[in-house]
Amino acid sequence: MSPLYLKIVEVKTNREIPFELLDLADPSRAMIEEYLKTGTCYLAKVESQVIGALVLDPLGSDRMEIKNIAVAESEQGKGYGKALLAHAEKIARESGVKKLIIGTGNSSLNQLALYQKAGFEIVGIEKDFFTQNYPEPIFENGISCKHKIILEKTM
Ligand code: COA
């Protein structure tokens, strides 16, 4: 189904938080719960079904970070991730921030492609972020996920 049918709505109560989706993007439930304290969660819905999620967190007055972006496995590759990124940009612009930030693992090759195609540029690396903050080793694409690659887009 095309993104034309997609609605993105803000979560109003904690009961609506789609942890099963947020877990796809972040293996640490503790980290998720931490950024949900200050972040706002959005649901991507097709008809009444929740197929994606986004968490946006303000960083001071001039930056906002995408803390989590996820699309249900069965719905990936259909443009919903790009639609969620576009929604994050819309919220960032409406909030008047200058930069939208997203971080991902050095091993997250598809995500790095998606974000750069959407206009995000690599601006830094947090060395050993994943090895120091996550209890279990993470492997993707046969690569050890050690470092956090920081990307940003000017609004
Ligand atoms: N090389 C080049 N382009 C690539 C690519 C690659 N290896 N992998 C993906 N892409 C591109 C696609 O071609 C597409 O762009 P295009 O339409 O311009 O060709 C885009 O990335 C994917 O778009 P879309 O279909 O909107 O993505 P999605 O709905 O699958 O959502 C994620 C993307 C990352 C949100 C989704 O895969 C997901 O939930 N993954 C698990 C959770 C996760 O990793 N979250 C991010 C943590 S940082």
Backbone and ligand atoms as CSV (ligand in chain L), in Angstrom:
chain,resi,resn,atom,element,x,y,z
A,1,MET,N,N,0.847,-1.198,0.000
A,1,MET,CA,C,0.000,0.000,0.000
A,1,MET,C,C,0.883,1.247,0.000
A,2,SER,N,N,0.532,2.254,-0.736
A,2,SER,CA,C,1.426,3.405,-0.894
A,2,SER,C,C,1.345,4.348,0.297
A,3,PRO,N,N,2.403,5.161,0.498
A,3,PRO,CA,C,2.390,6.114,1.603
A,3,PRO,C,C,1.228,7.107,1.538
A,4,LEU,N,N,0.536,7.179,0.400
A,4,LEU,CA,C,-0.623,8.070,0.306
A,4,LEU,C,C,-1.664,7.755,1.373
A,5,TYR,N,N,-1.704,6.495,1.788
A,5,TYR,CA,C,-2.705,6.069,2.763
A,5,TYR,C,C,-2.187,6.209,4.186
A,6,LEU,N,N,-0.970,6.724,4.295
A,6,LEU,CA,C,-0.310,6.775,5.596
A,6,LEU,C,C,-0.769,7.994,6.405
A,7,LYS,N,N,-1.039,7.746,7.687
A,7,LYS,CA,C,-1.306,8.858,8.616
A,7,LYS,C,C,-0.273,8.767,9.733
A,8,ILE,N,N,0.291,9.912,10.121
A,8,ILE,CA,C,1.262,9.903,11.223
A,8,ILE,C,C,0.682,10.741,12.359
A,9,VAL,N,N,0.510,10.102,13.509
A,9,VAL,CA,C,-0.168,10.761,14.631
A,9,VAL,C,C,0.692,10.675,15.886
A,10,GLU,N,N,0.547,11.696,16.721
A,10,GLU,CA,C,1.313,11.729,17.980
A,10,GLU,C,C,0.683,10.787,18.996
A,11,VAL,N,N,1.516,10.083,19.732
A,11,VAL,CA,C,1.025,9.210,20.809
A,11,VAL,C,C,0.536,10.086,21.954
A,12,LYS,N,N,-0.641,9.770,22.444
A,12,LYS,CA,C,-1.214,10.596,23.522
A,12,LYS,C,C,-1.076,9.947,24.898
A,13,THR,N,N,-1.086,8.615,24.937
A,13,THR,CA,C,-0.967,7.957,26.248
A,13,THR,C,C,0.135,6.895,26.167
A,14,ASN,N,N,0.741,6.616,27.312
A,14,ASN,CA,C,1.832,5.635,27.353
A,14,ASN,C,C,1.404,4.267,26.854
A,15,ARG,N,N,0.130,3.958,27.018
A,15,ARG,CA,C,-0.367,2.640,26.585
A,15,ARG,C,C,-0.205,2.444,25.078
A,16,GLU,N,N,-0.148,3.568,24.339
A,16,GLU,CA,C,-0.048,3.472,22.869
A,16,GLU,C,C,1.383,3.277,22.368
A,17,ILE,N,N,2.381,3.382,23.252
A,17,ILE,CA,C,3.786,3.304,22.800
A,17,ILE,C,C,4.043,1.921,22.172
A,18,PRO,N,N,4.478,1.881,20.896
A,18,PRO,CA,C,4.640,0.589,20.208
A,18,PRO,C,C,6.049,0.010,20.431
A,19,PHE,N,N,6.254,-0.550,21.621
A,19,PHE,CA,C,7.596,-1.034,21.969
A,19,PHE,C,C,8.108,-2.081,20.977
A,20,GLU,N,N,7.195,-2.896,20.445
A,20,GLU,CA,C,7.657,-3.949,19.531
A,20,GLU,C,C,8.291,-3.331,18.277
A,21,LEU,N,N,7.843,-2.125,17.889
A,21,LEU,CA,C,8.465,-1.428,16.757
A,21,LEU,C,C,9.749,-0.716,17.194
A,22,LEU,N,N,9.678,-0.026,18.329
A,22,LEU,CA,C,10.861,0.715,18.800
A,22,LEU,C,C,12.035,-0.238,19.048
A,23,ASP,N,N,11.703,-1.478,19.479
A,23,ASP,CA,C,12.749,-2.490,19.708
A,23,ASP,C,C,13.505,-2.846,18.422
A,24,LEU,N,N,12.850,-2.708,17.261
A,24,LEU,CA,C,13.509,-3.044,15.986
A,24,LEU,C,C,14.699,-2.120,15.736
A,25,ALA,N,N,14.559,-0.865,16.192
A,25,ALA,CA,C,15.608,0.123,15.917
A,25,ALA,C,C,16.615,0.240,17.047
A,26,ASP,N,N,16.248,-0.265,18.214
A,26,ASP,CA,C,17.113,-0.062,19.380
A,26,ASP,C,C,17.007,-1.275,20.298
A,27,PRO,N,N,18.088,-2.065,20.393
A,27,PRO,CA,C,18.015,-3.276,21.210
A,27,PRO,C,C,18.008,-3.012,22.719
A,28,SER,N,N,18.116,-1.768,23.133
A,28,SER,CA,C,18.126,-1.493,24.572
A,28,SER,C,C,16.801,-0.877,25.018
A,29,ARG,N,N,15.996,-1.659,25.733
A,29,ARG,CA,C,14.726,-1.134,26.257
A,29,ARG,C,C,14.988,-0.007,27.260
A,30,ALA,N,N,16.117,-0.117,27.987
A,30,ALA,CA,C,16.445,0.928,28.969
A,30,ALA,C,C,16.692,2.271,28.264
A,31,MET,N,N,17.399,2.230,27.126
A,31,MET,CA,C,17.664,3.462,26.368
A,31,MET,C,C,16.341,4.027,25.835
A,32,ILE,N,N,15.483,3.137,25.327
A,32,ILE,CA,C,14.194,3.589,24.775
A,32,ILE,C,C,13.405,4.309,25.870
A,33,GLU,N,N,13.318,3.670,27.038
A,33,GLU,CA,C,12.537,4.270,28.123
A,33,GLU,C,C,13.141,5.603,28.553
A,34,GLU,N,N,14.453,5.713,28.493
A,34,GLU,CA,C,15.119,6.959,28.872
A,34,GLU,C,C,14.728,8.092,27.907
A,35,TYR,N,N,14.825,7.846,26.577
A,35,TYR,CA,C,14.516,8.963,25.684
A,35,TYR,C,C,13.030,9.223,25.523
A,36,LEU,N,N,12.202,8.269,25.929
A,36,LEU,CA,C,10.754,8.539,25.918
A,36,LEU,C,C,10.354,9.515,27.030
A,37,LYS,N,N,11.243,9.713,28.025
A,37,LYS,CA,C,10.924,10.655,29.107
A,37,LYS,C,C,10.847,12.084,28.570
A,38,THR,N,N,11.696,12.391,27.570
A,38,THR,CA,C,11.709,13.755,27.035
A,38,THR,C,C,11.239,13.810,25.579
A,39,GLY,N,N,11.231,12.666,24.916
A,39,GLY,CA,C,10.882,12.643,23.486
A,39,GLY,C,C,9.384,12.482,23.254
A,40,THR,N,N,8.987,12.761,22.021
A,40,THR,CA,C,7.597,12.563,21.609
A,40,THR,C,C,7.555,11.418,20.616
A,41,CYS,N,N,6.614,10.506,20.836
A,41,CYS,CA,C,6.493,9.336,19.958
A,41,CYS,C,C,5.347,9.539,18.968
A,42,TYR,N,N,5.591,9.168,17.738
A,42,TYR,CA,C,4.567,9.253,16.681
A,42,TYR,C,C,4.326,7.856,16.122
A,43,LEU,N,N,3.082,7.615,15.720
A,43,LEU,CA,C,2.719,6.331,15.121
A,43,LEU,C,C,2.416,6.542,13.650
A,44,ALA,N,N,2.933,5.655,12.806
A,44,ALA,CA,C,2.555,5.668,11.386
A,44,ALA,C,C,1.468,4.617,11.211
A,45,LYS,N,N,0.317,5.059,10.705
A,45,LYS,CA,C,-0.824,4.147,10.591
A,45,LYS,C,C,-1.283,4.036,9.143
A,46,VAL,N,N,-1.572,2.812,8.741
A,46,VAL,CA,C,-2.225,2.579,7.460
A,46,VAL,C,C,-3.574,1.973,7.809
A,47,GLU,N,N,-4.621,2.693,7.429
A,47,GLU,CA,C,-5.955,2.397,7.952
A,47,GLU,C,C,-5.836,2.405,9.473
A,48,SER,N,N,-6.217,1.395,10.194
A,48,SER,CA,C,-6.081,1.529,11.654
A,48,SER,C,C,-4.852,0.793,12.182
A,49,GLN,N,N,-4.062,0.216,11.257
A,49,GLN,CA,C,-2.928,-0.599,11.691
A,49,GLN,C,C,-1.658,0.245,11.880
A,50,VAL,N,N,-1.003,0.066,13.019
A,50,VAL,CA,C,0.248,0.786,13.269
A,50,VAL,C,C,1.376,0.040,12.554
A,51,ILE,N,N,2.033,0.712,11.586
A,51,ILE,CA,C,3.095,0.038,10.812
A,51,ILE,C,C,4.471,0.675,11.022
A,52,GLY,N,N,4.496,1.789,11.750
A,52,GLY,CA,C,5.787,2.425,11.963
A,52,GLY,C,C,5.758,3.341,13.169
A,53,ALA,N,N,6.956,3.737,13.590
A,53,ALA,CA,C,7.055,4.608,14.762
A,53,ALA,C,C,8.265,5.521,14.630
A,54,LEU,N,N,8.172,6.641,15.355
A,54,LEU,CA,C,9.206,7.674,15.314
A,54,LEU,C,C,9.261,8.290,16.707
A,55,VAL,N,N,10.485,8.549,17.198
A,55,VAL,CA,C,10.607,9.306,18.452
A,55,VAL,C,C,11.507,10.501,18.189
A,56,LEU,N,N,10.980,11.694,18.486
A,56,LEU,CA,C,11.724,12.940,18.306
A,56,LEU,C,C,11.984,13.568,19.662
A,57,ASP,N,N,13.213,14.018,19.854
A,57,ASP,CA,C,13.598,14.567,21.151
A,57,ASP,C,C,14.259,15.927,20.928
A,58,PRO,N,N,13.751,16.997,21.543
A,58,PRO,CA,C,14.429,18.288,21.377
A,58,PRO,C,C,15.770,18.301,22.103
A,59,LEU,N,N,16.778,18.876,21.446
A,59,LEU,CA,C,18.101,19.027,22.070
A,59,LEU,C,C,18.330,20.521,22.197
A,60,GLY,N,N,17.974,21.086,23.319
A,60,GLY,CA,C,18.052,22.536,23.461
A,60,GLY,C,C,17.029,23.195,22.555
A,61,SER,N,N,17.284,24.474,22.187
A,61,SER,CA,C,16.271,25.197,21.423
A,61,SER,C,C,16.502,25.140,19.922
A,62,ASP,N,N,17.695,24.719,19.475
A,62,ASP,CA,C,17.941,24.815,18.044
A,62,ASP,C,C,18.215,23.491,17.336
A,63,ARG,N,N,18.111,22.368,18.086
A,63,ARG,CA,C,18.328,21.083,17.429
A,63,ARG,C,C,17.297,20.079,17.913
A,64,MET,N,N,17.026,19.100,17.074
A,64,MET,CA,C,16.094,18.033,17.447
A,64,MET,C,C,16.710,16.729,16.955
A,65,GLU,N,N,16.540,15.662,17.739
A,65,GLU,CA,C,17.133,14.387,17.337
A,65,GLU,C,C,16.052,13.340,17.083
A,66,ILE,N,N,16.225,12.596,16.003
A,66,ILE,CA,C,15.401,11.412,15.765
A,66,ILE,C,C,16.025,10.297,16.595
A,67,LYS,N,N,15.369,9.930,17.679
A,67,LYS,CA,C,15.938,8.922,18.583
A,67,LYS,C,C,15.597,7.505,18.132
A,68,ASN,N,N,14.482,7.389,17.415
A,68,ASN,CA,C,14.070,6.052,16.980
A,68,ASN,C,C,13.213,6.206,15.732
A,69,ILE,N,N,13.440,5.364,14.753
A,69,ILE,CA,C,12.598,5.328,13.551
A,69,ILE,C,C,12.504,3.857,13.154
A,70,ALA,N,N,11.295,3.377,12.990
A,70,ALA,CA,C,11.135,1.944,12.709
A,70,ALA,C,C,9.872,1.687,11.892
A,71,VAL,N,N,9.980,0.710,11.008
A,71,VAL,CA,C,8.847,0.255,10.197
A,71,VAL,C,C,8.739,-1.263,10.400
A,72,ALA,N,N,7.536,-1.746,10.572
A,72,ALA,CA,C,7.316,-3.189,10.765
A,72,ALA,C,C,7.980,-3.963,9.636
A,73,GLU,N,N,8.589,-5.099,9.976
A,73,GLU,CA,C,9.385,-5.828,8.978
A,73,GLU,C,C,8.612,-6.115,7.702
A,74,SER,N,N,7.339,-6.491,7.844
A,74,SER,CA,C,6.532,-6.851,6.663
A,74,SER,C,C,6.231,-5.640,5.783
A,75,GLU,N,N,6.434,-4.426,6.305
A,75,GLU,CA,C,6.091,-3.204,5.563
A,75,GLU,C,C,7.322,-2.431,5.103
A,76,GLN,N,N,8.509,-2.969,5.379
A,76,GLN,CA,C,9.727,-2.243,4.991
A,76,GLN,C,C,9.911,-2.236,3.472
A,77,GLY,N,N,10.617,-1.222,3.002
A,77,GLY,CA,C,10.925,-1.131,1.576
A,77,GLY,C,C,9.779,-0.581,0.730
A,78,LYS,N,N,8.765,-0.012,1.397
A,78,LYS,CA,C,7.600,0.522,0.664
A,78,LYS,C,C,7.510,2.039,0.730
A,79,GLY,N,N,8.554,2.664,1.275
A,79,GLY,CA,C,8.551,4.133,1.322
A,79,GLY,C,C,8.110,4.720,2.652
A,80,TYR,N,N,7.717,3.886,3.595
A,80,TYR,CA,C,7.219,4.421,4.870
A,80,TYR,C,C,8.346,5.052,5.697
A,81,GLY,N,N,9.545,4.480,5.626
A,81,GLY,CA,C,10.674,5.067,6.363
A,81,GLY,C,C,10.962,6.474,5.859
A,82,LYS,N,N,10.925,6.648,4.534
A,82,LYS,CA,C,11.155,7.976,3.972
A,82,LYS,C,C,10.051,8.942,4.413
A,83,ALA,N,N,8.812,8.421,4.475
A,83,ALA,CA,C,7.697,9.267,4.915
A,83,ALA,C,C,7.866,9.670,6.383
A,84,LEU,N,N,8.359,8.748,7.212
A,84,LEU,CA,C,8.601,9.092,8.626
A,84,LEU,C,C,9.708,10.139,8.744
A,85,LEU,N,N,10.755,10.001,7.935
A,85,LEU,CA,C,11.833,11.013,7.943
A,85,LEU,C,C,11.284,12.382,7.529
A,86,ALA,N,N,10.433,12.391,6.498
A,86,ALA,CA,C,9.844,13.648,6.028
A,86,ALA,C,C,8.967,14.254,7.130
A,87,HIS,N,N,8.275,13.400,7.873
A,87,HIS,CA,C,7.441,13.898,8.969
A,87,HIS,C,C,8.319,14.513,10.062
A,88,ALA,N,N,9.444,13.859,10.356
A,88,ALA,CA,C,10.355,14.394,11.372
A,88,ALA,C,C,10.843,15.780,10.949
A,89,GLU,N,N,11.139,15.928,9.652
A,89,GLU,CA,C,11.591,17.238,9.153
A,89,GLU,C,C,10.497,18.292,9.294
A,90,LYS,N,N,9.273,17.880,9.017
A,90,LYS,CA,C,8.138,18.818,9.116
A,90,LYS,C,C,8.002,19.309,10.561
A,91,ILE,N,N,8.069,18.376,11.517
A,91,ILE,CA,C,7.937,18.754,12.932
A,91,ILE,C,C,9.107,19.655,13.335
A,92,ALA,N,N,10.311,19.301,12.859
A,92,ALA,CA,C,11.501,20.102,13.216
A,92,ALA,C,C,11.348,21.528,12.691
A,93,ARG,N,N,10.889,21.655,11.431
A,93,ARG,CA,C,10.713,22.996,10.848
A,93,ARG,C,C,9.654,23.773,11.616
A,94,GLU,N,N,8.538,23.105,11.920
A,94,GLU,CA,C,7.456,23.793,12.645
A,94,GLU,C,C,7.918,24.227,14.038
A,95,SER,N,N,8.859,23.465,14.621
A,95,SER,CA,C,9.357,23.805,15.959
A,95,SER,C,C,10.413,24.893,15.905
A,96,GLY,N,N,10.865,25.235,14.698
A,96,GLY,CA,C,11.829,26.321,14.545
A,96,GLY,C,C,13.268,25.919,14.819
A,97,VAL,N,N,13.550,24.597,14.855
A,97,VAL,CA,C,14.942,24.203,15.105
A,97,VAL,C,C,15.756,24.314,13.808
A,98,LYS,N,N,17.065,24.450,13.982
A,98,LYS,CA,C,17.926,24.643,12.803
A,98,LYS,C,C,18.475,23.339,12.255
A,99,LYS,N,N,18.637,22.348,13.142
A,99,LYS,CA,C,19.264,21.091,12.710
A,99,LYS,C,C,18.434,19.903,13.190
A,100,LEU,N,N,18.314,18.917,12.309
A,100,LEU,CA,C,17.711,17.640,12.688
A,100,LEU,C,C,18.837,16.604,12.676
A,101,ILE,N,N,18.949,15.868,13.783
A,101,ILE,CA,C,20.074,14.941,13.974
A,101,ILE,C,C,19.563,13.513,13.973
A,102,ILE,N,N,20.359,12.597,13.443
A,102,ILE,CA,C,20.056,11.174,13.604
A,102,ILE,C,C,21.369,10.409,13.773
A,103,GLY,N,N,21.348,9.439,14.648
A,103,GLY,CA,C,22.546,8.620,14.845
A,103,GLY,C,C,22.254,7.187,14.457
A,104,THR,N,N,23.263,6.525,13.911
A,104,THR,CA,C,23.082,5.111,13.573
A,104,THR,C,C,24.412,4.377,13.723
A,105,GLY,N,N,24.342,3.063,13.651
A,105,GLY,CA,C,25.561,2.275,13.853
A,105,GLY,C,C,26.454,2.253,12.621
A,106,ASN,N,N,27.739,2.032,12.832
A,106,ASN,CA,C,28.674,1.921,11.702
A,106,ASN,C,C,28.323,0.745,10.808
A,107,SER,N,N,27.569,-0.231,11.355
A,107,SER,CA,C,27.197,-1.424,10.592
A,107,SER,C,C,25.833,-1.300,9.905
A,108,SER,N,N,25.128,-0.183,10.134
A,108,SER,CA,C,23.762,-0.024,9.602
A,108,SER,C,C,23.815,0.557,8.187
A,109,LEU,N,N,24.246,-0.275,7.240
A,109,LEU,CA,C,24.543,0.224,5.891
A,109,LEU,C,C,23.303,0.748,5.169
A,110,ASN,N,N,22.184,0.021,5.292
A,110,ASN,CA,C,20.970,0.464,4.595
A,110,ASN,C,C,20.453,1.778,5.186
A,111,GLN,N,N,20.541,1.888,6.518
A,111,GLN,CA,C,20.081,3.116,7.172
A,111,GLN,C,C,20.971,4.290,6.768
A,112,LEU,N,N,22.283,4.056,6.703
A,112,LEU,CA,C,23.197,5.129,6.269
A,112,LEU,C,C,22.862,5.578,4.849
A,113,ALA,N,N,22.459,4.615,4.000
A,113,ALA,CA,C,22.061,4.967,2.626
A,113,ALA,C,C,20.774,5.791,2.651
A,114,LEU,N,N,19.800,5.309,3.402
A,114,LEU,CA,C,18.507,6.004,3.481
A,114,LEU,C,C,18.690,7.453,3.958
A,115,TYR,N,N,19.427,7.648,5.037
A,115,TYR,CA,C,19.540,8.988,5.609
A,115,TYR,C,C,20.316,9.932,4.672
A,116,GLN,N,N,21.363,9.408,4.035
A,116,GLN,CA,C,22.134,10.284,3.143
A,116,GLN,C,C,21.344,10.619,1.890
A,117,LYS,N,N,20.548,9.650,1.401
A,117,LYS,CA,C,19.683,9.950,0.247
A,117,LYS,C,C,18.657,11.020,0.608
A,118,ALA,N,N,18.284,11.065,1.901
A,118,ALA,CA,C,17.291,12.049,2.354
A,118,ALA,C,C,17.942,13.388,2.709
A,119,GLY,N,N,19.248,13.511,2.470
A,119,GLY,CA,C,19.892,14.809,2.651
A,119,GLY,C,C,20.633,14.992,3.962
A,120,PHE,N,N,20.698,13.945,4.779
A,120,PHE,CA,C,21.480,14.038,6.018
A,120,PHE,C,C,22.964,13.843,5.679
A,121,GLU,N,N,23.821,14.587,6.392
A,121,GLU,CA,C,25.263,14.464,6.163
A,121,GLU,C,C,25.962,13.991,7.423
A,122,ILE,N,N,26.961,13.143,7.241
A,122,ILE,CA,C,27.727,12.660,8.390
A,122,ILE,C,C,28.544,13.828,8.954
A,123,VAL,N,N,28.368,14.044,10.288
A,123,VAL,CA,C,29.090,15.157,10.918
A,123,VAL,C,C,29.984,14.696,12.066
A,124,GLY,N,N,29.866,13.419,12.436
A,124,GLY,CA,C,30.726,12.977,13.528
A,124,GLY,C,C,30.569,11.508,13.848
A,125,ILE,N,N,31.454,11.050,14.703
A,125,ILE,CA,C,31.426,9.649,15.147
A,125,ILE,C,C,31.598,9.642,16.654
A,126,GLU,N,N,30.695,8.927,17.339
A,126,GLU,CA,C,30.929,8.682,18.771
A,126,GLU,C,C,31.578,7.314,18.867
A,127,LYS,N,N,32.880,7.334,19.042
A,127,LYS,CA,C,33.644,6.078,19.059
A,127,LYS,C,C,33.171,5.189,20.204
A,128,ASP,N,N,32.990,3.901,19.907
A,128,ASP,CA,C,32.673,2.872,20.905
A,128,ASP,C,C,31.343,3.096,21.629
A,129,PHE,N,N,30.466,3.910,21.063
A,129,PHE,CA,C,29.165,4.170,21.714
A,129,PHE,C,C,28.404,2.872,21.967
A,130,PHE,N,N,28.353,1.998,20.961
A,130,PHE,CA,C,27.540,0.779,21.110
A,130,PHE,C,C,28.230,-0.245,22.003
A,131,THR,N,N,29.531,-0.361,21.894
A,131,THR,CA,C,30.227,-1.339,22.747
A,131,THR,C,C,30.179,-0.903,24.212
A,132,GLN,N,N,30.139,0.410,24.442
A,132,GLN,CA,C,30.138,0.870,25.848
A,132,GLN,C,C,28.742,0.960,26.460
A,133,ASN,N,N,27.708,1.180,25.627
A,133,ASN,CA,C,26.373,1.427,26.187
A,133,ASN,C,C,25.395,0.268,26.048
A,134,TYR,N,N,25.739,-0.751,25.284
A,134,TYR,CA,C,24.817,-1.874,25.070
A,134,TYR,C,C,25.445,-3.143,25.635
A,135,PRO,N,N,24.674,-3.915,26.413
A,135,PRO,CA,C,25.250,-5.075,27.089
A,135,PRO,C,C,25.651,-6.204,26.137
A,136,GLU,N,N,24.884,-6.379,25.038
A,136,GLU,CA,C,25.169,-7.478,24.112
A,136,GLU,C,C,25.870,-6.948,22.866
A,137,PRO,N,N,26.798,-7.713,22.298
A,137,PRO,CA,C,27.393,-7.286,21.016
A,137,PRO,C,C,26.332,-7.236,19.919
A,138,ILE,N,N,26.455,-6.269,19.020
A,138,ILE,CA,C,25.501,-6.124,17.903
A,138,ILE,C,C,26.276,-6.370,16.606
A,139,PHE,N,N,25.720,-7.222,15.755
A,139,PHE,CA,C,26.304,-7.478,14.429
A,139,PHE,C,C,25.248,-7.231,13.372
A,140,GLU,N,N,25.617,-6.520,12.317
A,140,GLU,CA,C,24.738,-6.322,11.166
A,140,GLU,C,C,25.597,-6.420,9.926
A,141,ASN,N,N,25.063,-7.033,8.893
A,141,ASN,CA,C,25.802,-7.138,7.626
A,141,ASN,C,C,27.192,-7.736,7.834
A,142,GLY,N,N,27.319,-8.588,8.865
A,142,GLY,CA,C,28.616,-9.190,9.156
A,142,GLY,C,C,29.630,-8.234,9.758
A,143,ILE,N,N,29.140,-7.075,10.207
A,143,ILE,CA,C,30.041,-6.044,10.747
A,143,ILE,C,C,29.707,-5.830,12.223
A,144,SER,N,N,30.715,-5.708,13.054
A,144,SER,CA,C,30.500,-5.409,14.467
A,144,SER,C,C,30.072,-3.948,14.609
A,145,CYS,N,N,28.944,-3.746,15.280
A,145,CYS,CA,C,28.447,-2.376,15.484
A,145,CYS,C,C,29.117,-1.802,16.725
A,146,LYS,N,N,30.054,-0.893,16.506
A,146,LYS,CA,C,30.811,-0.323,17.630
A,146,LYS,C,C,30.526,1.167,17.799
A,147,HIS,N,N,30.552,1.876,16.682
A,147,HIS,CA,C,30.562,3.339,16.757
A,147,HIS,C,C,29.233,3.919,16.279
A,148,LYS,N,N,28.876,5.071,16.859
A,148,LYS,CA,C,27.659,5.756,16.430
A,148,LYS,C,C,28.036,6.821,15.409
A,149,ILE,N,N,27.441,6.717,14.231
A,149,ILE,CA,C,27.673,7.716,13.176
A,149,ILE,C,C,26.574,8.774,13.325
A,150,ILE,N,N,26.982,10.019,13.485
A,150,ILE,CA,C,26.023,11.108,13.673
A,150,ILE,C,C,25.819,11.812,12.333
A,151,LEU,N,N,24.558,11.938,11.951
A,151,LEU,CA,C,24.232,12.654,10.711
A,151,LEU,C,C,23.311,13.817,11.062
A,152,GLU,N,N,23.404,14.883,10.271
A,152,GLU,CA,C,22.476,15.984,10.522
A,152,GLU,C,C,22.034,16.626,9.213
A,153,LYS,N,N,20.874,17.260,9.306
A,153,LYS,CA,C,20.320,17.962,8.142
A,153,LYS,C,C,19.913,19.356,8.606
A,154,THR,N,N,20.319,20.347,7.837
A,154,THR,CA,C,19.952,21.732,8.170
A,154,THR,C,C,18.532,21.979,7.681
A,155,MET,N,N,17.704,22.553,8.546
A,155,MET,CA,C,16.288,22.774,8.205
A,155,MET,C,C,16.108,24.098,7.453
L,1,COA,N1,N,21.856,1.204,-0.821
L,1,COA,C1,C,21.202,2.216,-1.374
L,1,COA,N2,N,19.960,2.604,-0.994
L,1,COA,C2,C,19.398,1.905,-0.011
L,1,COA,C3,C,20.017,0.809,0.609
L,1,COA,C4,C,21.307,0.472,0.160
L,1,COA,N3,N,21.972,-0.544,0.713
L,1,COA,N4,N,19.184,0.322,1.568
L,1,COA,C5,C,18.082,1.086,1.562
L,1,COA,N5,N,18.216,2.027,0.606
L,1,COA,C6,C,17.277,3.056,0.243
L,1,COA,C7,C,16.170,2.492,-0.610
L,1,COA,O1,O,16.583,2.331,-1.917
L,1,COA,C8,C,15.106,3.540,-0.397
L,1,COA,O2,O,15.376,4.730,-1.121
L,1,COA,P1,P,14.843,4.973,-2.629
L,1,COA,O3,O,13.366,4.763,-2.572
L,1,COA,O4,O,15.228,6.389,-2.891
L,1,COA,O5,O,15.513,3.986,-3.482
L,1,COA,C9,C,15.301,3.859,1.063
L,1,COA,O6,O,16.639,3.561,1.396
L,1,COA,C10,C,14.410,2.995,1.938
L,1,COA,O7,O,13.235,3.662,2.012
L,1,COA,P2,P,11.905,3.120,2.723
L,1,COA,O8,O,11.231,2.031,1.956
L,1,COA,O9,O,11.111,4.353,2.982
L,1,COA,O10,O,12.453,2.503,4.098
L,1,COA,P3,P,11.680,1.545,5.108
L,1,COA,O11,O,10.212,1.780,5.085
L,1,COA,O12,O,12.160,0.159,4.947
L,1,COA,O13,O,12.223,2.124,6.506
L,1,COA,C11,C,13.834,1.735,8.217
L,1,COA,C12,C,13.598,2.195,6.781
L,1,COA,C13,C,15.328,1.870,8.541
L,1,COA,C14,C,13.056,2.644,9.171
L,1,COA,C15,C,13.342,0.264,8.349
L,1,COA,O14,O,14.069,-0.551,7.471
L,1,COA,C16,C,13.445,-0.306,9.753
L,1,COA,O15,O,12.527,-0.125,10.554
L,1,COA,N6,N,14.547,-1.005,10.066
L,1,COA,C17,C,14.720,-1.601,11.385
L,1,COA,C18,C,14.856,-0.539,12.454
L,1,COA,C19,C,16.036,0.379,12.205
L,1,COA,O16,O,17.100,-0.051,11.822
L,1,COA,N7,N,15.814,1.698,12.448
L,1,COA,C20,C,16.839,2.696,12.289
L,1,COA,C21,C,17.819,2.649,13.388
L,1,COA,S1,S,19.111,3.849,13.133
